[in-house]
Amino acid sequence: MRRIARAGVLAGAGALAAASLACRKHDASPVECLRLEGPREAVGFGGTFSIKATLDCPQLAGGRIAWRQIEGIPLAAMSPSSDGRELTARLPSLAESVGRVPWGVVPISPRTRGQIALVANWTDDHGATIAREIQVAAADRSRGLPNTPVGVRLYLGGDGWHVTARPAGSGAALDTTGGVASLLPDVAGDWRLADASDRTLALRSGRYDETPLDCGRSGCHPAITDAVAASPMTTVFARLMDAKPRPAGYPGCALACHTTGEPGAHDGGFPHVVAELGAGGDPVAGGVGPFDGPTLLDRRWDALPRDLHRLGGVGCLACHGPGAIPEASARWGILRTDVCAVCHDAPPRYGHVVALRQSAMSRADQDPRARTERACARCHTTAGFLASVSPPERAPVDRRAPVDAGPVGITCSACHAVHDPRRPDGTARLLRSIPVPALLAGAPQNVCLPCHTPDADDARPSASAGAIWRGRGGLDPATGQPLTGGAPHAAIAGGCVGCHRGGPDNLERGSNHAFRAPASVCTTCHPQGPPPSTDLRARALGMWRGVRTGEFGRPAHAGDARVDRRTPRGRAIWNLLLVLEDPAAAAHNARYAGALLDAAEPVLQADDTGRTTTR
C-alpha cells in the first residue's frame, strides 16, 4: 500500500509554500501515520535545520526513511541518520537564493526566499509505504521597501551595518549570521541605520492593523483611493469568500496573497489578527484542508469582524507596507518589480516575474545612457515612462532610481496600474489607461503604443513597431503627404499581446510576460505556416549603408543622425528608418514596410552625394 500526505509543521516559514500548493487539487490525505517535525519559523540564509520523523500509528513499526529533495536550490551538507528518522541540512546562502544583492533592504519573493521541499519516504519489509512532504524556508517575503512590518526579519545588502537610532522600547539588534546583516523589528517606529561608509537608511516599522488607512483624505489621494476600492485586487478576497462554492482549500490556501500580512508572522496582518481573535483554528497551519470545526473564516465576507475587513484583499498596505510615506530618496522602490514579486514570483504556479525577466523589457536600461538621458529614459525606464504619460492635472513624482541601483528595467508598474483613476472599468488585468499616440489617432487604446510609435517631434523615428503594424507614419518623399497602408494584423484580439504571448513552457501562469511571438501564433490564420518573409531587413540595412557610414551596432535612433523632413531626401530617409527601427517589420506588416522602402529607394539612389549625412 502507498500513503501520501503533507506534513503538518508548515506554519511560519512554510505557510506560504503550503498555501501556494493548497489551492490546487491534490490527493486526499489518508491517516497521517508519519509525522514530520521541522522548523516552524524561517531558518535564515545559510542556516542549519533538523527534521525528525515519527511513526504515530501503533500498527506500523520499524522500516526505514529515505529523503528526497523536490524543490529549491540543492541542499548542502544534507545528512540523514542511519534509519532516516532524523535529517540535518543547511539552507542556501542569500547570494545563492537572491543572486545580485542590492544595497539596502533586500527584496525577497517566494522564489528567492531560500525555500526547499523534501519528501520523506517510509517503507517496511512488507511493502507498506508512506510519503510525506515538508517545506523549510530561509526567510519571509519582503518588498524591499523601507516601510516594513514588525515581526518580519529583513535582510540588508551592503557592509558594516549598524543601528544609529531606534524606536523607544526596542530591544532588537542587528544579526550578522553568515556574514549577512538582518534586523527583526520588534516595535513600531522609526529606525536609522548606517553602513560602513556612513550611508544611511531610514526605516519605518509598524503593525498592519494599527497603520491608519487615511490615504483618501482631502489633499492626498482621494481619486486613487476610489479606484482602489473597485480594483479586483482589493475585492478578490471578499468575492471568493462569498463564492458558491468556494475554491478548494480557500481561504487558507491564499491568505499570503489575497490578504495583507505574512502568514505565520506577528505583524498585525490578516492571519495574525485571525489568530488573536481566537478564530477556533489556525488559518495558516499548513494552509491545507478544512479547519477543525467552525471558524471565523467559514463565514461570508459581510459576517467577518471589521478588524478583518481592513486587512482582507490587496489594498494600500499590502504593496506600500505599514508606515508613512518614505523619504524622497527611497520612493523609487515602489516601482520595482520586486513589489509584485512577493506574490507573482512563485513558479511554476505564478511565473509572471520569471517570464518578464527573460524579456528585453527587463533589460531596457542596461545602457547607463538609457537611464540618465531624458529622451531615452522616457521608454527605457519605468519612472521616465510614467512621467511622460502622467495627466496634466497630476504633477509627476520624481521616482528615478539612484545611479548606483543599476539596471531596473521596465517593470510591472509601467503597464499595470492597480489604482488608475482613468481606467473606465475594473478589468482584471489592470492595464494602464494611456492616450493613443497622435500618429495612430483612431486606433484602439494599447499600453504598448506610446513607446513603440514615433513622435511627430522626433529628430528621427524610434521604436516604430506600432506605426508599421498600423500602416502609419510614412511620408511621400515628393509631396510630404502621409504615406499610409493597410493593417492586416490590427484586428487580432488583444492587440500586441494577441501575438506576443509566448514564454517559458514550464510555467502554469504568467509565461506570456516574456512577450515572445513564436511562429506558432501565426498558424491560427496561416495553417500552412507564416507567409514567406521577404528579406526586408537586409534590404533596409543595405540602403542605410548607402546613406550613412560609421557605427551600425546601435539602433539608428540612438545615434546622432538628424532627418530633415522638409526635403525629399530627408523624407525618404525617414521612411527607411521606420523600417529599420522595427526588427520585426516583415512580420508586423510586410506590405507596408516594403512600400516604404519602395518609396525611399529611388530618391536615395538618385542622390548619391553626401554619403556621410542623412539630411
Rosetta blueprint (number, residue, H / E / L):
1 M L
2 R E
3 R E
4 I E
5 A E
6 R E
7 A L
8 G L
9 V L
10 L L
11 A L
12 G H
13 A H
14 G H
15 A H
16 L H
17 A H
18 A H
19 A H
20 S H
21 L H
22 A H
23 C L
24 R L
25 K L
26 H L
27 D L
28 A L
29 S L
30 P L
31 V L
32 E L
33 C L
34 L E
35 R E
36 L E
37 E E
38 G L
39 P L
40 R L
41 E L
42 A L
43 V L
44 G L
45 F L
46 G L
47 G L
48 T E
49 F E
50 S E
51 I E
52 K E
53 A E
54 T E
55 L E
56 D L
57 C L
58 P L
59 Q L
60 L L
61 A L
62 G L
63 G L
64 R E
65 I E
66 A E
67 W E
68 R E
69 Q E
70 I E
71 E E
72 G L
73 I L
74 P L
75 L L
76 A E
77 A E
78 M E
79 S E
80 P E
81 S L
82 S L
83 D L
84 G L
85 R L
86 E E
87 L E
88 T E
89 A E
90 R E
91 L L
92 P L
93 S L
94 L H
95 A H
96 E H
97 S H
98 V H
99 G L
100 R L
101 V L
102 P L
103 W L
104 G E
105 V E
106 V L
107 P L
108 I E
109 S L
110 P L
111 R L
112 T L
113 R L
114 G L
115 Q L
116 I E
117 A E
118 L E
119 V E
120 A E
121 N E
122 W E
123 T E
124 D L
125 D L
126 H L
127 G L
128 A L
129 T E
130 I E
131 A E
132 R E
133 E E
134 I E
135 Q E
136 V E
137 A L
138 A L
139 A L
140 D L
141 R L
142 S E
143 R L
144 G L
145 L L
146 P L
147 N E
148 T E
149 P E
150 V L
151 G L
152 V L
153 R L
154 L E
155 Y E
156 L E
157 G E
158 G L
159 D L
160 G L
161 W L
162 H E
163 V E
164 T E
165 A E
166 R L
167 P L
168 A L
169 G L
170 S L
171 G L
172 A L
173 A L
174 L L
175 D E
176 T L
177 T H
178 G H
179 G H
180 V L
181 A E
182 S E
183 L E
184 L L
185 P L
186 D L
187 V L
188 A L
189 G E
190 D E
191 W E
192 R E
193 L E
194 A E
195 D L
196 A L
197 S L
198 D L
199 R L
200 T E
201 L E
202 A E
203 L E
204 R E
205 S E
206 G E
207 R L
208 Y H
209 D H
210 E H
211 T L
212 P L
213 L L
214 D L
215 C L
216 G L
217 R L
218 S L
219 G L
220 C L
221 H L
222 P H
223 A H
224 I H
225 T H
226 D H
227 A H
228 V H
229 A H
230 A L
231 S L
232 P H
233 M H
234 T H
235 T H
236 V H
237 F H
238 A H
239 R H
240 L H
241 M H
242 D L
243 A L
244 K L
245 P L
246 R L
247 P L
248 A L
249 G L
250 Y L
251 P L
252 G H
253 C H
254 A H
255 L H
256 A H
257 C H
258 H H
259 T E
260 T L
261 G L
262 E L
263 P L
264 G L
265 A L
266 H L
267 D L
268 G L
269 G L
270 F H
271 P H
272 H H
273 V H
274 V H
275 A H
276 E H
277 L L
278 G L
279 A L
280 G L
281 G L
282 D L
283 P L
284 V L
285 A L
286 G L
287 G L
288 V L
289 G L
290 P L
291 F L
292 D L
293 G L
294 P L
295 T L
296 L H
297 L H
298 D H
299 R L
300 R L
301 W H
302 D H
303 A H
304 L L
305 P L
306 R H
307 D H
308 L H
309 H H
310 R L
311 L L
312 G E
313 G L
314 V L
315 G L
316 C H
317 L H
318 A H
319 C H
320 H H
321 G L
322 P L
323 G L
324 A L
325 I L
326 P L
327 E L
328 A H
329 S H
330 A H
331 R H
332 W H
333 G H
334 I H
335 L H
336 R L
337 T H
338 D H
339 V H
340 C H
341 A H
342 V H
343 C H
344 H H
345 D L
346 A E
347 P L
348 P L
349 R L
350 Y E
351 G L
352 H H
353 V H
354 V H
355 A H
356 L H
357 R L
358 Q L
359 S L
360 A H
361 M H
362 S H
363 R H
364 A L
365 D L
366 Q L
367 D L
368 P H
369 R H
370 A H
371 R H
372 T H
373 E L
374 R H
375 A H
376 C H
377 A H
378 R H
379 C H
380 H H
381 T L
382 T H
383 A H
384 G H
385 F H
386 L H
387 A H
388 S H
389 V H
390 S L
391 P L
392 P L
393 E L
394 R L
395 A L
396 P L
397 V L
398 D L
399 R L
400 R L
401 A L
402 P L
403 V H
404 D H
405 A H
406 G L
407 P L
408 V L
409 G L
410 I L
411 T L
412 C H
413 S H
414 A H
415 C H
416 H E
417 A L
418 V L
419 H L
420 D L
421 P L
422 R L
423 R L
424 P L
425 D L
426 G L
427 T L
428 A L
429 R L
430 L L
431 L E
432 R L
433 S L
434 I L
435 P L
436 V L
437 P L
438 A H
439 L H
440 L H
441 A L
442 G L
443 A L
444 P L
445 Q L
446 N L
447 V L
448 C L
449 L H
450 P H
451 C H
452 H L
453 T L
454 P L
455 D L
456 A L
457 D L
458 D L
459 A L
460 R L
461 P L
462 S L
463 A L
464 S L
465 A H
466 G H
467 A H
468 I H
469 W H
470 R H
471 G L
472 R L
473 G L
474 G E
475 L E
476 D L
477 P L
478 A L
479 T L
480 G L
481 Q L
482 P E
483 L E
484 T L
485 G L
486 G L
487 A L
488 P L
489 H L
490 A L
491 A L
492 I L
493 A L
494 G L
495 G H
496 C H
497 V H
498 G H
499 C L
500 H L
501 R L
502 G E
503 G L
504 P L
505 D L
506 N L
507 L L
508 E L
509 R L
510 G L
511 S H
512 N H
513 H H
514 A H
515 F L
516 R E
517 A L
518 P L
519 A H
520 S H
521 V H
522 C H
523 T H
524 T H
525 C L
526 H L
527 P L
528 Q L
529 G L
530 P L
531 P L
532 P L
533 S L
534 T L
535 D L
536 L H
537 R H
538 A H
539 R H
540 A H
541 L H
542 G H
543 M H
544 W H
545 R H
546 G H
547 V H
548 R L
549 T L
550 G L
551 E L
552 F L
553 G L
554 R L
555 P L
556 A H
557 H H
558 A H
559 G L
560 D L
561 A L
562 R L
563 V L
564 D L
565 R L
566 R L
567 T L
568 P H
569 R H
570 G H
571 R H
572 A H
573 I H
574 W H
575 N H
576 L H
577 L H
578 L H
579 V H
580 L H
581 E L
582 D L
583 P L
584 A L
585 A H
586 A H
587 A H
588 H H
589 N H
590 A H
591 R H
592 Y H
593 A H
594 G H
595 A H
596 L H
597 L H
598 D H
599 A H
600 A H
601 E H
602 P H
603 V H
604 L H
605 Q H
606 A H
607 D L
608 D L
609 T L
610 G L
611 R L
612 T L
613 T L
614 T L
615 R L
